Structures are given as C-alpha cells and as structure tokens.
Amino acid sequence: MQYPLQEEIGNPDLFVGRERELQNFRKWLGGIPKRVSKSRMILARRKSGKTAFVQRLFNELWTQNGEVIPFYFSIAENKFWLPDFAEEYYRVFASHYFSFVERDPRLLTEFLSLDEIEERGVDVMDWHIREIRDNRARGNYAAVWSAACSAPKRVADILDCRVLVMLDEFQNLAQYIYTLDG
C-alpha cells in the first residue's frame, strides 16, 4: 500500500488494533459505487485515533485507484473568512481529484491554484471557479461557499464517478469560519 497522504500517526506500522473497524468501513466503502452506502460520522473522545483512521481509509482508496475518489479536508483551528475558506476547500478538493486521476501524490500537499485548475480544462471545474470568482466579486459569500461545498457532489454527478468527502475536525466550522471582513 502507498501512503500518499502523510498520516499523522507517523510510521504507518504504528497503526494497529483497528482491524474490526477497518473491515466494517471497507464493507461500507464497497457500497459507495452501488449508491447503497449512507453518510457516516465518526464520533469519539479526543486523541482516540479518528484522524489516523480516516487518513488510512484515504490512503487505501487512493492506492486502490478504484471507483471511489477520496477527498480529505481537515478544518484547522484558525480563523478563516468564509470566501477564503471556501476557495481553499475547493482548491484542496480539485487537487485531490487530480491527484487521484493523474496518480500524482504531490497534489495532496501542493494544492493547485484556481488558474492551474482552470488550465486542466475540465468544464465542471471551470464552472465552479467562475461561480467562486463571480460571487466573491459581488460580495455574495454564501454563494461562494455553496459553489465550493457542492463541488464534490456536482463533479461526481456530471463525471459519473463517486467522491468520498472526509471532513476532519468538522466542529471547527462553527468556531473558526466567519462571514464578516476583519
């Protein structure tokens, strides 16, 4: 197995004792291409291995290069202005998509700019970029976020593929993302 996404656990061999949970999630992942798997959330105490678990699932999906495109996004404990956050979310998503399709692990840490995404010439991606830029220029920041957060589903629908969105530290959305400038 490859480890294109650096796992926070450090040495991948340190990931032990989660075989039952992994088997359960692997079965669930197998249902995604058939559209029978529903959304899931992992809840547990702090420092119990949630991030390591999700990063391992990401690496397994990326390595398999199968029918499910993994997208991992960790919401940092930093203040973000909503349009900046939305653009970063979209850039990370597009970079992870192209990393998977092009088999380029560098794109998991060296995120593409909006211009670089546009240069790849994928119409559905270009539509999102136009929506993000146009709505940002008009000050319609809710629409900027809507364009960014709907991108994985819209790309999956239009390109007839499956995207698994893995949001880490989801609770930080309410605390660190703000809508007013300054």
C-alpha positions as CSV (number, residue, x, y, z in Angstrom):
1,M,0.0,0.0,0.0
2,Q,1.1,3.6,-0.7
3,Y,0.9,6.4,1.8
4,P,0.5,9.5,-0.4
5,L,-1.3,11.4,2.4
6,Q,1.1,11.7,5.3
7,E,-0.6,10.0,8.2
8,E,-0.4,12.0,11.5
9,I,0.3,8.7,13.3
10,G,3.8,8.8,11.9
11,N,5.2,5.5,10.8
12,P,2.3,3.6,9.2
13,D,3.3,0.5,11.0
14,L,2.1,2.1,14.3
15,F,-1.5,1.9,13.0
16,V,-2.6,-1.2,14.9
17,G,-5.7,-2.6,16.7
18,R,-8.4,-1.2,14.4
19,E,-9.0,-4.2,12.1
20,R,-12.6,-4.8,13.1
21,E,-13.4,-1.1,12.4
22,L,-11.5,-1.1,9.2
23,Q,-13.4,-4.2,7.9
24,N,-16.7,-2.5,8.8
25,F,-15.7,0.6,6.9
26,R,-14.3,-1.3,3.9
27,K,-17.6,-3.0,3.5
28,W,-19.3,0.4,3.7
29,L,-16.9,1.7,1.1
30,G,-17.7,-1.2,-1.2
31,G,-21.3,0.1,-1.3
32,I,-20.5,3.6,-2.4
33,P,-20.1,2.7,-6.2
34,K,-23.5,1.0,-6.0
35,R,-25.0,4.0,-4.2
36,V,-26.2,2.0,-1.2
37,S,-23.9,3.4,1.5
38,K,-25.2,6.3,3.5
39,S,-23.2,9.1,5.1
40,R,-21.2,8.2,8.2
41,M,-19.7,10.2,11.1
42,I,-17.0,9.0,13.5
43,L,-17.5,10.3,17.0
44,A,-15.0,9.6,19.8
45,R,-13.1,11.2,22.5
46,R,-10.1,13.4,21.7
47,K,-6.9,11.6,20.8
48,S,-8.6,8.3,20.2
49,G,-7.3,7.9,16.6
50,K,-10.1,9.3,14.4
51,T,-7.7,11.3,12.2
52,A,-5.3,8.3,11.8
53,F,-8.3,6.1,10.9
54,V,-9.7,8.4,8.2
55,Q,-6.2,9.1,6.8
56,R,-5.7,5.3,6.5
57,L,-9.0,5.0,4.6
58,F,-7.9,7.8,2.3
59,N,-4.6,6.1,1.6
60,E,-6.3,2.8,0.9
61,L,-8.8,4.3,-1.5
62,W,-6.0,6.3,-3.3
63,T,-3.8,3.3,-3.6
64,Q,-6.6,1.1,-4.9
65,N,-7.3,3.6,-7.7
66,G,-10.8,2.2,-7.9
67,E,-14.2,3.6,-8.3
68,V,-14.2,5.9,-5.2
69,I,-12.2,9.1,-5.3
70,P,-11.1,10.2,-1.8
71,F,-11.1,13.8,-0.7
72,Y,-9.7,14.6,2.8
73,F,-10.1,18.0,4.3
74,S,-9.0,19.0,7.8
75,I,-10.6,22.1,9.2
76,A,-7.9,23.9,11.1
77,E,-8.2,25.7,14.4
78,N,-7.6,29.0,12.6
79,K,-9.9,31.9,11.8
80,F,-10.9,32.0,8.2
81,W,-13.1,34.5,6.4
82,L,-15.8,32.5,4.6
83,P,-14.8,33.3,1.0
84,D,-11.1,32.4,1.7
85,F,-12.1,29.2,3.4
86,A,-14.5,28.3,0.5
87,E,-11.7,28.9,-2.0
88,E,-9.2,26.8,0.0
89,Y,-11.8,24.0,0.3
90,Y,-12.4,24.0,-3.4
91,R,-8.6,24.1,-4.3
92,V,-7.9,21.1,-1.9
93,F,-10.9,19.2,-3.4
94,A,-9.7,19.8,-7.0
95,S,-6.1,19.0,-6.1
96,H,-7.2,15.7,-4.5
97,Y,-9.3,14.9,-7.5
98,F,-6.5,15.5,-10.0
99,S,-4.0,13.7,-7.7
100,F,-6.2,10.6,-7.8
101,V,-6.9,10.8,-11.6
102,E,-3.3,11.7,-12.6
103,R,-1.7,9.4,-9.9
104,D,0.3,12.4,-8.6
105,P,0.8,12.3,-4.8
106,R,2.4,15.8,-4.8
107,L,-1.1,17.3,-5.4
108,L,-2.1,16.1,-1.9
109,T,0.1,18.7,-0.3
110,E,0.9,21.2,-3.1
111,F,-2.5,22.5,-3.9
112,L,-3.3,23.8,-7.3
113,S,-4.3,27.5,-7.7
114,L,-7.6,28.3,-9.3
115,D,-5.7,29.3,-12.5
116,E,-3.9,25.9,-12.5
117,I,-7.2,24.1,-12.1
118,E,-8.7,26.0,-15.0
119,E,-5.7,25.2,-17.2
120,R,-6.6,21.5,-16.9
121,G,-9.8,22.2,-18.9
122,V,-12.4,20.2,-17.1
123,D,-15.7,22.1,-17.8
124,V,-17.4,21.2,-14.5
125,M,-14.3,22.5,-12.5
126,D,-14.3,25.7,-14.6
127,W,-17.9,26.3,-13.8
128,H,-17.1,26.2,-10.0
129,I,-14.2,28.6,-10.5
130,R,-16.4,31.1,-12.3
131,E,-19.1,30.8,-9.6
132,I,-16.5,31.3,-6.9
133,R,-14.9,34.3,-8.6
134,D,-18.1,36.0,-9.8
135,N,-19.9,35.6,-6.4
136,R,-16.8,36.8,-4.5
137,A,-16.6,39.9,-6.7
138,R,-20.3,40.6,-6.0
139,G,-19.8,40.0,-2.2
140,N,-22.2,37.1,-2.3
141,Y,-20.2,35.0,0.1
142,A,-22.9,32.4,0.8
143,A,-22.9,31.6,-2.9
144,V,-19.1,31.3,-2.9
145,W,-19.4,28.7,-0.2
146,S,-22.3,27.0,-1.9
147,A,-20.3,26.6,-5.1
148,A,-17.3,25.2,-3.2
149,C,-19.1,22.8,-0.9
150,S,-21.3,21.4,-3.7
151,A,-18.3,20.7,-5.9
152,P,-17.6,17.1,-4.9
153,K,-21.2,16.1,-5.5
154,R,-21.6,18.1,-8.7
155,V,-18.3,16.7,-10.1
156,A,-19.4,13.2,-9.2
157,D,-22.8,13.6,-10.8
158,I,-21.5,15.2,-14.0
159,L,-18.4,13.0,-14.5
160,D,-20.3,9.9,-13.3
161,C,-17.9,9.0,-10.6
162,R,-18.0,8.7,-6.8
163,V,-16.3,11.0,-4.4
164,L,-15.9,10.3,-0.7
165,V,-15.7,13.5,1.3
166,M,-13.8,13.1,4.6
167,L,-14.0,16.2,6.8
168,D,-11.7,16.1,9.8
169,E,-12.3,18.4,12.8
170,F,-15.8,19.3,11.5
171,Q,-16.7,21.0,14.7
172,N,-14.3,23.9,13.8
173,L,-16.6,25.1,11.2
174,A,-18.8,26.9,13.7
175,Q,-16.0,28.3,15.8
176,Y,-13.4,29.5,13.2
177,I,-15.2,30.4,10.0
178,Y,-16.6,33.9,10.0
179,T,-18.6,35.9,7.4
180,L,-17.7,39.5,8.1
181,D,-14.5,41.1,6.9
182,G,-12.0,41.7,9.7
